[in-house]
Amino acid sequence: MNPKDKDSNTLFEKVRKQFIGLDTEYTLATGETERRIYLDSTATTLMMEAAHEVLERFYHHYGNTHSLLHFDAKIASREYHWAHERILDFVHADRDTYTSFFTGSGTTAGINRLARVFRDIRPDKDVAVVSLMEHHSNDLPHRKHMKEVIHTPVKDMDGNMGCVCLDSLEQLLKENEGKINYVALTGVSNVTGIVNPVNEAAELAHKYGALMLVDGAQMLAHMPVHMTIPHNPVQNIDALVFSGHKTYVPGSPGVVIARKDILNQIEPEEVGGGMVQDVFVDRYEVKNFFPDREEAGTPNIPGAIALAAAIDVLDRIGMDFLQEEEERLINMVIDGMKANSEIHIYGESDPNICKRSASVSFNIKDMDHGLVAAVLNDYFGIAVRNDCFCAHPYVKEMIMDDLFEATEDIPIEEIEAAFHLKRGMVRASFAVYTTAEDIKMLISALNNITERKEFYKNKYHVVNENYTHKTFTLKNDQRFTVLSTLEEILS
Ligand SMILES: Cc1ncc(COP(=O)(O)O)c(C=O)c1O
C-alpha cells in the first residue's frame, strides 16, 4: 500500500463509521431488536457527521448572505462563496469557464432550469436526446420544455441492457444533425447502477453541434467527475446537475454547474432579490457576475455549506479510492446474488463489460418486489427500495425482456397485463458507510427468503397496494414524531 492509499484508508475507516443513523435500532417481526441496515442510499444518503458538526458550529454565526456589514453576514457570505468554489474544484470544472449555483429542489430543479436555458439560447434546435435509462427528472423536463425528445437505446449490439450505446447515439446524432440542441445523459443509472461514458458521449454530442448535460445525481458521491478534460476538451461537459441529499447532506441543496458563456446569453430564468444590480419602476438591471445572477432569493445557505463540507471530506479520502472500495462491494453483491438461481439481477452484470456504482436491482422468482422489500425490512432490518424508481420506461423494458425472453408474437394486451402484475424490482443501494458485513447480511437474508417463500407469503396481505404484515407492526416507542420530541425537549 503506498503512503497516499494508507492515508486514504485511515480517513475512510474513520469517516465511514461517522454517519447519523448507522446505529438506529428497530424491533423486528422475529421479536429481536437489531441495528437497521440502510441499503437505500440511491434514494437518499445518510448524513455525514462531519458535515453536521460543521453546520452546528456555523449556526452560531448564521446570517443572511444578502446582508452586508455585520459579522455573521460576512462569515456566511464568505463560506457560502467558498462552497461554490469547492464544488467547482470537486468536479474539475475550471473557475474561469464554469459557475456553480444552488437551486431549490435537488437535481430536478436544475434540469428543468437548464432545459429552459438550452431551449432559449438555441431556439432553432428544438430536439433533445436522452437515454432510455433516465430517471424521470432527466426525461420529463426535456419533454415539457423542448419540442421533441428522442430516446437513445442502452442495449449493446448483442441486445443486453448495458450502458448507453455510443454507436446508436452517434447514428442518431448524425441522422438529426442541425436539429439536436443537447444530449442529456445520466452518469449512473439509479436502477441498475450502470455507469455511462459521459465524457465520450460529450465528444459525440459536440461533434454534431449538440451540448452535453449530465445528470450527476448518482455520480457525485461515488466516483471522480471530470467536467473538463484538459488534454481533450471536446470531451468537456457543458452542464451538470446533482443533489445534496444523495451526497450525504439531507434537504435539497440542488446544484447546477454550467458554462458561464451559455448562461450569459439570456436573462436568468429566475428573477427576484439578490440577482439584480438595480431596480427601477419601469426596468431592472441584472447582475453581470456569477453565481449571484443565477440565485434569486435567499439561498439554502446551511445546505450549501454542509454539502461543500461533505464533498471536501470525500475529496480528502480520494474519489478514485472510494470508487474502488464501492466496486468491491458491488461485485460482492452481484457474486452473492448470482450464486442463488432464484434471484434475477437486471442489466448487464459482468463488471468487465459494464461498470456499476451504487445500485443493484433484482427480483426473486415468483415473489413480488413489494413482498421481498417488506420481508427484508420486517424480518431482517434491511431497508431497500422497491417499485419502478421513477424510471418507468427503463424498468418496463427490462421486465419485458425478462418475462418474454424466449417467446415470440405475444399480443400487446398480454404483455401489458403481465407487466402490471409484476411492475417493479427491488433495489439495494450502497454508499461510503456500507460494509462487507452489510452485504453478507443482505445475501444471507435473500437466501433465507428464497428458501422460505411460502412462509413469508403467508405472513402478509396486500393493503392499499402495499404488502402489510398480518400481525406485526413497529413498536410505538420506536416511532419518531415531531410532537413527542418537542414534548421531551420542552418539558
Ligand atoms: C439519476 C437521478 N436523477 C435525478 C434524480 C432526481 O433527484 P432529486 O429528487 O434530488 O431532484 C434522481 C433521484 O433519485 C436520480 O436518481
Ligand as a Chemical Component Dictionary entry (heavy atoms), coordinates in Angstrom:
data_LIG
# 
_chem_comp.id                   LIG 
_chem_comp.type                 NON-POLYMER 
_chem_comp.pdbx_formal_charge   0 
_chem_comp.three_letter_code    LIG 
# 
loop_
_chem_comp_atom.comp_id 
_chem_comp_atom.atom_id 
_chem_comp_atom.alt_atom_id 
_chem_comp_atom.type_symbol 
_chem_comp_atom.charge 
_chem_comp_atom.model_Cartn_x 
_chem_comp_atom.model_Cartn_y 
_chem_comp_atom.model_Cartn_z 
_chem_comp_atom.pdbx_ordinal 
LIG C1 C1 C 0 -30.362 9.626  -11.617 1  
LIG C2 C2 C 0 -31.299 10.558 -10.913 2  
LIG N1 N1 N 0 -31.601 11.730 -11.477 3  
LIG C3 C3 C 0 -32.411 12.614 -10.880 4  
LIG C4 C4 C 0 -32.980 12.351 -9.668  5  
LIG C5 C5 C 0 -33.872 13.375 -9.031  6  
LIG O1 O1 O 0 -33.213 13.912 -7.925  7  
LIG P1 P1 P 0 -33.958 14.887 -6.908  8  
LIG O2 O2 O 0 -35.064 14.084 -6.317  9  
LIG O3 O3 O 0 -32.908 15.258 -5.948  10 
LIG O4 O4 O 0 -34.455 16.028 -7.701  11 
LIG C6 C6 C 0 -32.710 11.134 -9.036  12 
LIG C7 C7 C 0 -33.347 10.784 -7.746  13 
LIG O5 O5 O 0 -33.417 9.651  -7.369  14 
LIG C8 C8 C 0 -31.833 10.221 -9.672  15 
LIG O6 O6 O 0 -31.518 9.056  -9.100  16 
# 
loop_
_chem_comp_bond.comp_id 
_chem_comp_bond.atom_id_1 
_chem_comp_bond.atom_id_2 
_chem_comp_bond.value_order 
_chem_comp_bond.pdbx_ordinal 
LIG C1 C2 SING 1  
LIG C2 N1 SING 2  
LIG C2 C8 DOUB 3  
LIG N1 C3 DOUB 4  
LIG C3 C4 SING 5  
LIG C4 C5 SING 6  
LIG C4 C6 DOUB 7  
LIG C5 O1 SING 8  
LIG O1 P1 SING 9  
LIG P1 O2 DOUB 10 
LIG P1 O3 SING 11 
LIG P1 O4 SING 12 
LIG C6 C7 SING 13 
LIG C6 C8 SING 14 
LIG C7 O5 DOUB 15 
LIG C8 O6 SING 16 
# 
